[in-house]
Amino acid sequence: MLIGVPKEIKTHEYRVGLVPASVREFVDHGHEVMIEGSAGQGIGFSDEDYRAIGAAVVDTAEEVFAKADMIVKVKEPLPQECKMLREGQVLFTYLHLAADPEQAKGLMESGAVAIAYETVTDDRGGLPLLAPMSAVAGRMSIQAGAHYLEKEQGGAGVLLGGVPGVAAGKVAVLGAGVVGTEAARMAIGLGAQVTVLSRTAGRLRELDLLFGAMINTVQSNAETVERYVLDADLVVGGVLVTGAAAPKLVTREMVGRMRPGSVIVDVSIDQGGCFETSRATTHADPVYVEEGVVHYCVTNMPGAVPRTSTFALNNATLRFALALADLGHEKAMAKDRHLLAGLNVHRGRITYEAVARDLGHDYQPPTEALAA
C-alpha cells in the first residue's frame, strides 16, 4: 500500500502524521510512504531524515492525495483537503465530526473512508488514540490558564499556587477522564486548590485514592457545577461524550456571574465546547473575553508542543495504521472491533451513530457499510 503524509495546514499546527521511526515500520512491512516536503520540519525532522529510511518526498499535498491509498494525518482535513480526497481512499486522522457539519459534508461528498482516531476503542472501554493528546491538553490547560490569569494577559492577577500568607488560587475541573486527571495533576503540582467534578462516582473514587487530601472530588450536578464554577479562578472543561457534541454544562448566565478576570480553558472545544460562551480559537489568536471572563478555546492545544505530541500520538496510532495497511481497511476492521469503532464516514454515509444524530444525517451501521 502507498501511505501518504501531507503537511498539516491548520493554523500553527506543526505535528506530523508519521515520524521517521514509524515510516521505517511501514517500509519494513513492504509498504511505500510518500511525504510532503517539510512536513516534519516543525518537530525537527528534515526531508533527508525521511529519505534515509526509504520515504519518497514530494513537493505538494496534491501529489500526496492523488497517489496515496491511505492518508495519515493529525488534524481534521480542511475544506481544500477534503476536495483532494477521492472515492475509496482511506483517511486516518482526528475528525471530531459532531461539531463540524462542513467537514462531514466534505467527507461524504469525497466518497472516502474516514477513520477517526478519537472513536477507536480498547478492551477497557477507553479511547487509546485520544488519550495521549487528552493527556497533553489536560496538562497544558493549567499551564495556559495560569498564564492568562496574569493581569497583563487580561486575567485577575491571581497566582495559582499563592505564596505564604496568601491563599492559593482555586481550580475547578469539569470531567474526571484523562483531561481532568492530568489537569488536576498539574494544578496540584502548582499548589492550587483543586476540585474535580464528575457524574461518575467510580472515577471520583479512583482520583480520591490517587491524590488523597490534595484534591476535592465532587459529584457533578447542576447545583455543584454552579457553586464551584462561580468560586473558581480557573475552570477547565474536560467533558467528553465519545464521538458526540459536548454537553453545555455552564450557561452564559453562569459565566456572567463568575469573578471578572477569571479564566475558562475549554478542552472540549473540539467537540463544540461545554460552556455556552465557548467558540473555537487558534494558537495565533487564542483568547477572547466574554462576560468579563477570559476564554481559551484553542482546538488543537497539543499543537503547541508538537514534538512531544507527535511522538505520543505515533506511539498509539502506529499499530492500527499498520493493520490498515497490511490487511486493507475492510479486513482490518472486520478483524478488530475497536478499529471498526473508528469508522465515521464510509463512501458517502455516516457510520458513527452519535455523529449522525448530532448532525441530523442518516446513520448506516459500520458493519453494514463494510458488507455493502
N, C-alpha and C positions, 0 to 999 in steps of 0.2 A: 504494500500500500504506500502511496505517496502522502506524507504528512506535511501540511503547510502551516507555517507560523508567521502571521503578519505582525508588523509593528503596531503596538497599541496607539490609538489616536485620541482617546478621551483626554480631556484637559489635565495636564500634569500627571499622566499615567505612565510610569516608567517600568512597570513589571513586564515580563515576557512569558509567553506560554510554555516554553521549554528552555531549560538551562542546558549547556553543553553536555553535562553528565547524562541528562535524560535523553538527549538526542543520540548519544552513544548507545543507549539501551535499544532504541528503535533500530539503529543501524545493525547492531548485533543480532537483532531478531529478523534481519533480512529486509527491512523497510527502507525507503528513501525519505529524506527530510529536506524540505525546501523552506528557507527562512528569508524574510525580507531584510535587506541591508540595514544595519544599525539597530535592529530590533532589541538586541541585548545590551546596547551601549549604556542605557540608564542604570544598569546594575553591574557595570564593569566588565562586560564581555564584548570583545571585538568580533568583527566578521571573521577574522582569521581563527579565532578560538573555535568557531563553528565549522569552518572549513577543515580544520585539523582533525576533527573527529568524523568527517565524512558528509557533512551537510552541504547542500548547494545554496549559495547566497545569491539572491536576485534583487533587482533594483526596485521593483514596485509591488504593492499589495495586489494590484490587478493580476499580475502573473501568478502570485501565490494562490489566489482564489480560483483563477481559471484552470489551474493544473492539478491542484491537490484533491485527493479523495476525502481527506478529513482535515478540517481546520481546528487547530488547538489554540485557544486564546486565553485571556484572563477575564476581561470585562465584556459586557454585552456588546453585540455589534451595533454600531451607529447606523443611521439610515443609509449612508453611502456604502457601508459594508454589507448590509442586508441585500442591497441591489446587486452585489457581486456574487452572492451565493447562488447555487444552481440546484436543480431538481436532483434529489437523492444524495446530495453532498452532506457529509456528517459534520456538524459543528459541536464542539465540546468546549464549554466555557461557562462562566456565570451568566445567567439570564435575568432573573428577578422579574419575570413577566407580569406578575399580578398587578404591579404598579406602573406598567409600561405598555399601554394598548398600541402605541405606534410601532414599537418593536415587534409585538406579537403579530400585527398585521403584516409587517415586512417579512417576517419569518414564514408566515403562512403563504404569502404570495410567492416566496422563493422556491417552495417545494422541498426545502432542505429538511434534514433530520437533525433536530436541535436537542441536545442532551445537556441538561443544566447541572453544573457542579452542586448547586445548593439543595437539590432534592434527591441526590444519591444517598442511600441509607446504609446502615450496617446492622449486624445481628443484635445489637443492644438498643436499637431504636434511635441511634444517633445519626448525625449528618457529617460523615467523616471528611468531606471535601469543603464543607462550610466551616467546620470547627477551627482550622488553623487561621483563617482570616478573621473569624469571630474573636479568636484569642488576641490577635494583633489589634483589632479595632477596640476591643474591650480595654486593653492596656492603654491604648492611645487616647481613649475617651477621657481618662483622668488627666493625662498629660495636656491635652488640648483644653479641657475645662479649667485646669489650674492656670493656664496661660491667659485665657480670656476672662478670668476673674480679676486680672490685674487692671488697675484703674485706667492705664494708658490704652488698654485694649477695649475699653467700654464697660468693664466689669465693676463690681462693687468695691474692689480693692481689698479682697479677702485672701489671706494666705491659708491654704487648706490645712497645713499642719499646725498653724498657730505658733506661738512662742510661749515660754514660761510666763505665766501671769495673764495670758490672753487665750481665750477658748479657741480650739481648732475649728475649722470650717466644717459644715455639715454636708454630706453627700447622700443623696437618695438614688438608689439604683432600682429601676423597674425591670424585673425579669431576673431569674436565677440560673439561666443557662450558661453557655460558655462566655458570652459577652459580660453578663452580670457577674459571674465568678471572677473573671480577670479584672474587671473594673474595680470590684471590691478589693481584690488583692493589691492593686496599685494604690488605691485610696488609703487602705490600711497602712501600706508602706510609707505614705506621706504623713501619716499621723492624723488623718481626718476622722471625724465622727461618721461612721458608715452605717446606713440602713439599707437592707436589700428586701424588696417586696416581691412576692411571687404567689400565684394561686396554687402552686404545687407544694403541698406540705412536706412530702418526702424529700424534695430538693432543699427546702429550708433546713430540714434536719441534717442533711449532709453538709451544708455550709456551716451550720452551728458546730458540728463535730470538727470541721476543717479549721475554722477560725476562732472558735470559742468566744470568749468575752470581748474580743477585738471587734466584733460585728453585732449589729442588731438585726435580727430576722423577723419579718412581719408578714402575716397572711394578707395578701392583696385583696382589697375590695374598694368600692367607691369611697368609703369613709377614710380608710387608711391611706389610700393614694393621695387624696386631697390633703390630709393632715401633714404627711411627710414631704410632699412636693412644696407646699406653702412654707414649710420650715427650713427648706434646703437652700444652701448657697449654690450647689451644683446638682442637677438632676440628669442622670444618664438613662436614656431609653434603650433597653436591650431586649425588647419583646419580640418573639418570633412565633408565627404560625406557619409551619412548613409549606412553602410554595404559595401561600396566600398573602393578601394585603394585611399589614399590621393593624391591630385594633387601635382605635383612638382612645387612649386611656386618660389623657389630660386635655380638658376642654380649653378653649380660648378664654373663657371667663376665669378659669382657674389660673391660667398663665398670667392674666391681668392682675391677679391678687398676689402673685409672687413678689418678693422684695426686688425693687429696682436694682439692676446690675447683677442679678442672679444669672446663672448660665445653664442653658439646656444643651446637651450633646445627644442628638438623636441618631443612634447607631442603626435604628430600624428604618432609616430613611430609604434604603434600597427597596424596601417593601412598602413604601408610602409614608412611613413615619408613624409614631404613636402619640404625637402631640398634634392637636388641631392646627396649631400655628406653624408647623414644620413645612418647609419647602426645600427642595434639593439645592445644594450649593456645590461649589468646586474648590479645589485647593487654591486656585487663583483668586477666588473671592469667597472665603469660607464662612463668613458670619454675616448676620444681619440682626437688627434689633426690632422685636415685635412685642408690643405691650410692655415696653420697658425692660425686656429680658433679652439677653444675648443668646442667639441661636446658632449653633454649629451643626450643620446638616450635610456634611460632605459625603457624597455617595460612594466614594472609593477611598475611604480613610487609609487602608493599608498601603495604598499607592504612595503615601508619603515616606514610607520606609521600604522601598521596592526590593532591595536586595534580601533583607530578612523575609519579606512576604513571599517573594518568588520561590526561594528555596523551600519554605514551609509548604507552599502550595504544591510544588512539584513532588515533594515527599508523599503527599496524599493522593495526587491525581495520577501518578505515573502508572500504577498497576492497572487502573481502569482504562487508561488510554492505550496501553499495550494490548489489553484484552480486545478492545475495539479494533485495533489494527491487525492483531493476529488472527482473530476469528471472523472479522466483519461485524458490523453493528447488530445484524439480526441474530446471528448465533451467539454473540457475546451477551446480548440482553436476554435471550432465551435461556441461557445457562446461568445467569446471575440476576436474581430478582432485585437486588439492591441497585445494580446498574440500570435495570429496567425502570426503577422508580425515578431515574433522572430524565427519562424521555418526556419532554414537554410539548414538542411540536413534531409531527411526522407527516411529511408530504401534504401540507396544507391543512392539517387538522390538529386541534389542541388535544393533547393526550395526558394532561395533568388536570385532575378534576377541580382543584382549588383555583387554578388559573382560569379555566373555562368558566367557572361560577363567577369569579370576581370581574371578569371582562365581558361576561354575557355572551360567550360563544358556545356552540355545541361541543359536547365532550365525547371523545372516542377513547375507550379504554386502550392502554398501550398494547396489551396482548392482541386485541382485535386489530389494531393498526398494523402490527407486525405480520399477523396472519394474512391480512389483505395484501 
